[in-house]
Amino acid sequence: MYAHWKLRRIGLLSAVKIGCVVSSVIGFVTGIIWALIIMFFSSIISLMMTDQASSFGFSALIILPILFTILYAVLGTFFTFFFVLIFNLVAGLLGGLELDVDYTYIFKEK
Protein backbone atom coordinates (compact mmCIF):
# COMPACT_ATOMS: atom_id res chain seq x y z
CA MET A 1 0.00 0.00 0.00
CA TYR A 2 1.54 3.29 -1.14
CA ALA A 3 0.57 6.88 -0.60
CA HIS A 4 1.62 9.66 -2.92
CA TRP A 5 2.52 12.86 -1.08
CA LYS A 6 3.84 16.17 -2.31
CA LEU A 7 6.10 18.34 -0.16
CA ARG A 8 5.46 21.92 -1.21
CA ARG A 9 6.87 23.90 1.68
CA ILE A 10 9.18 23.45 4.67
CA GLY A 11 8.53 25.50 7.79
CA LEU A 12 11.41 27.95 7.96
CA LEU A 13 11.55 28.41 11.74
CA SER A 14 11.27 24.71 12.58
CA ALA A 15 13.93 23.78 10.02
CA VAL A 16 16.29 26.48 11.33
CA LYS A 17 15.85 25.28 14.94
CA ILE A 18 16.60 21.69 13.96
CA GLY A 19 19.54 22.76 11.79
CA CYS A 20 20.99 24.79 14.66
CA VAL A 21 20.76 21.93 17.16
CA VAL A 22 22.12 19.29 14.76
CA SER A 23 24.98 21.57 13.69
CA SER A 24 25.80 22.33 17.33
CA VAL A 25 26.05 18.65 18.20
CA ILE A 26 28.24 17.99 15.16
CA GLY A 27 30.40 20.99 16.12
CA PHE A 28 30.81 19.75 19.69
CA VAL A 29 31.87 16.27 18.55
CA THR A 30 34.22 17.75 15.94
CA GLY A 31 35.72 20.05 18.57
CA ILE A 32 36.41 17.15 20.90
CA ILE A 33 38.03 15.13 18.13
CA TRP A 34 40.27 18.04 17.08
CA ALA A 35 41.13 18.81 20.70
CA LEU A 36 42.19 15.20 21.31
CA ILE A 37 44.33 15.24 18.16
CA ILE A 38 45.96 18.54 19.16
CA MET A 39 46.44 17.32 22.73
CA PHE A 40 48.15 14.15 21.52
CA PHE A 41 50.51 15.82 19.08
CA SER A 42 51.32 18.81 21.30
CA SER A 43 52.29 16.45 24.10
CA ILE A 44 54.53 14.41 21.81
CA ILE A 45 56.21 17.50 20.34
CA SER A 46 56.62 19.08 23.78
CA LEU A 47 58.18 15.92 25.20
CA MET A 48 60.54 15.68 22.24
CA MET A 49 61.77 19.24 22.73
CA THR A 50 61.73 19.47 26.53
CA ASP A 51 61.26 17.14 29.47
CA GLN A 52 57.84 18.55 30.36
CA ALA A 53 54.45 18.05 28.77
CA SER A 54 52.73 21.09 27.39
CA SER A 55 49.51 22.50 28.84
CA PHE A 56 48.44 23.64 25.37
CA GLY A 57 46.66 20.35 24.70
CA PHE A 58 44.56 20.61 27.84
CA SER A 59 43.50 24.16 27.02
CA ALA A 60 42.55 22.97 23.53
CA LEU A 61 40.38 20.30 25.15
CA ILE A 62 38.45 23.05 26.95
CA ILE A 63 38.37 25.74 24.25
CA LEU A 64 37.86 23.87 20.97
CA PRO A 65 34.57 22.08 21.76
CA ILE A 66 33.05 25.39 22.89
CA LEU A 67 34.43 27.27 19.90
CA PHE A 68 33.38 24.63 17.37
CA THR A 69 29.90 24.35 18.92
CA ILE A 70 29.31 28.09 18.54
CA LEU A 71 30.86 28.24 15.06
CA TYR A 72 28.92 25.26 13.73
CA ALA A 73 25.67 26.53 15.31
CA VAL A 74 26.00 29.90 13.59
CA LEU A 75 27.01 28.43 10.23
CA GLY A 76 24.44 25.63 10.43
CA THR A 77 21.67 28.09 11.23
CA PHE A 78 22.65 30.37 8.36
CA PHE A 79 22.97 27.60 5.79
CA THR A 80 19.74 25.90 6.91
CA PHE A 81 17.89 29.20 6.59
CA PHE A 82 19.40 29.81 3.17
CA PHE A 83 18.70 26.33 1.77
CA VAL A 84 15.14 26.13 3.14
CA LEU A 85 14.41 29.54 1.67
CA ILE A 86 15.75 28.43 -1.72
CA PHE A 87 13.82 25.14 -1.49
CA ASN A 88 10.56 26.94 -0.74
CA LEU A 89 11.08 29.32 -3.66
CA VAL A 90 11.94 26.55 -6.13
CA ALA A 91 9.18 24.25 -4.84
CA GLY A 92 6.70 27.08 -5.33
CA LEU A 93 7.80 27.44 -8.95
CA LEU A 94 8.07 23.76 -9.83
CA GLY A 95 5.27 22.31 -7.70
CA GLY A 96 7.12 20.64 -4.88
CA LEU A 97 8.85 17.36 -4.15
CA GLU A 98 6.95 14.15 -4.79
CA LEU A 99 7.19 11.39 -2.20
CA ASP A 100 5.88 7.83 -2.38
CA VAL A 101 5.44 6.51 1.14
CA ASP A 102 5.13 2.78 1.83
CA TYR A 103 2.63 2.07 4.59
CA THR A 104 3.34 -1.66 4.87
CA TYR A 105 5.86 -1.05 7.66
CA ILE A 106 3.50 1.18 9.58
CA PHE A 107 0.21 -0.70 9.30
CA LYS A 108 1.04 -4.39 9.46
CA GLU A 109 -1.85 -6.59 8.51
CA LYS A 110 -2.80 -9.26 11.05
Wavefront OBJ file of the C-alpha trace (Angstrom):
o trace
v 0.000 0.000 0.000
v 1.539 3.290 -1.142
v 0.570 6.879 -0.598
v 1.623 9.661 -2.922
v 2.522 12.862 -1.078
v 3.840 16.171 -2.313
v 6.095 18.342 -0.155
v 5.456 21.924 -1.209
v 6.869 23.902 1.681
v 9.177 23.448 4.665
v 8.530 25.504 7.794
v 11.410 27.947 7.964
v 11.554 28.410 11.739
v 11.266 24.709 12.582
v 13.933 23.779 10.024
v 16.288 26.483 11.330
v 15.846 25.277 14.939
v 16.603 21.689 13.958
v 19.538 22.764 11.786
v 20.993 24.789 14.656
v 20.760 21.929 17.158
v 22.115 19.291 14.755
v 24.976 21.569 13.693
v 25.801 22.333 17.332
v 26.050 18.652 18.201
v 28.238 17.990 15.164
v 30.400 20.990 16.117
v 30.807 19.754 19.690
v 31.873 16.272 18.552
v 34.222 17.748 15.944
v 35.721 20.055 18.574
v 36.407 17.149 20.904
v 38.034 15.127 18.130
v 40.272 18.036 17.078
v 41.129 18.805 20.698
v 42.194 15.204 21.308
v 44.330 15.243 18.158
v 45.960 18.537 19.161
v 46.440 17.322 22.730
v 48.149 14.148 21.524
v 50.508 15.819 19.076
v 51.316 18.813 21.295
v 52.291 16.446 24.104
v 54.528 14.412 21.811
v 56.209 17.496 20.343
v 56.623 19.077 23.775
v 58.181 15.917 25.205
v 60.541 15.676 22.244
v 61.770 19.239 22.733
v 61.733 19.471 26.532
v 61.262 17.143 29.467
v 57.842 18.554 30.359
v 54.450 18.047 28.773
v 52.727 21.094 27.390
v 49.505 22.496 28.840
v 48.439 23.641 25.371
v 46.663 20.351 24.699
v 44.561 20.606 27.844
v 43.504 24.162 27.024
v 42.549 22.970 23.530
v 40.384 20.298 25.153
v 38.455 23.049 26.946
v 38.369 25.742 24.247
v 37.861 23.867 20.966
v 34.571 22.080 21.763
v 33.050 25.387 22.889
v 34.425 27.274 19.899
v 33.383 24.629 17.375
v 29.904 24.354 18.921
v 29.312 28.088 18.535
v 30.859 28.241 15.064
v 28.919 25.264 13.734
v 25.672 26.532 15.310
v 26.002 29.901 13.587
v 27.006 28.430 10.229
v 24.437 25.629 10.427
v 21.667 28.094 11.228
v 22.654 30.368 8.362
v 22.968 27.597 5.791
v 19.742 25.896 6.909
v 17.894 29.200 6.595
v 19.403 29.815 3.168
v 18.703 26.330 1.772
v 15.144 26.134 3.142
v 14.408 29.544 1.667
v 15.753 28.432 -1.721
v 13.819 25.144 -1.490
v 10.559 26.944 -0.739
v 11.079 29.324 -3.664
v 11.941 26.551 -6.132
v 9.184 24.247 -4.841
v 6.702 27.079 -5.329
v 7.798 27.444 -8.947
v 8.075 23.760 -9.828
v 5.269 22.312 -7.703
v 7.117 20.643 -4.878
v 8.851 17.362 -4.151
v 6.953 14.152 -4.789
v 7.187 11.391 -2.203
v 5.883 7.834 -2.376
v 5.439 6.506 1.139
v 5.134 2.779 1.828
v 2.630 2.073 4.586
v 3.340 -1.659 4.873
v 5.864 -1.050 7.660
v 3.503 1.182 9.585
v 0.209 -0.696 9.298
v 1.035 -4.393 9.456
v -1.854 -6.592 8.505
v -2.797 -9.257 11.053
l 1 2 3 4 5 6 7 8 9 10 11 12 13 14 15 16 17 18 19 20 21 22 23 24 25 26 27 28 29 30 31 32 33 34 35 36 37 38 39 40 41 42 43 44 45 46 47 48 49 50 51 52 53 54 55 56 57 58 59 60 61 62 63 64 65 66 67 68 69 70 71 72 73 74 75 76 77 78 79 80 81 82 83 84 85 86 87 88 89 90 91 92 93 94 95 96 97 98 99 100 101 102 103 104 105 106 107 108 109 110
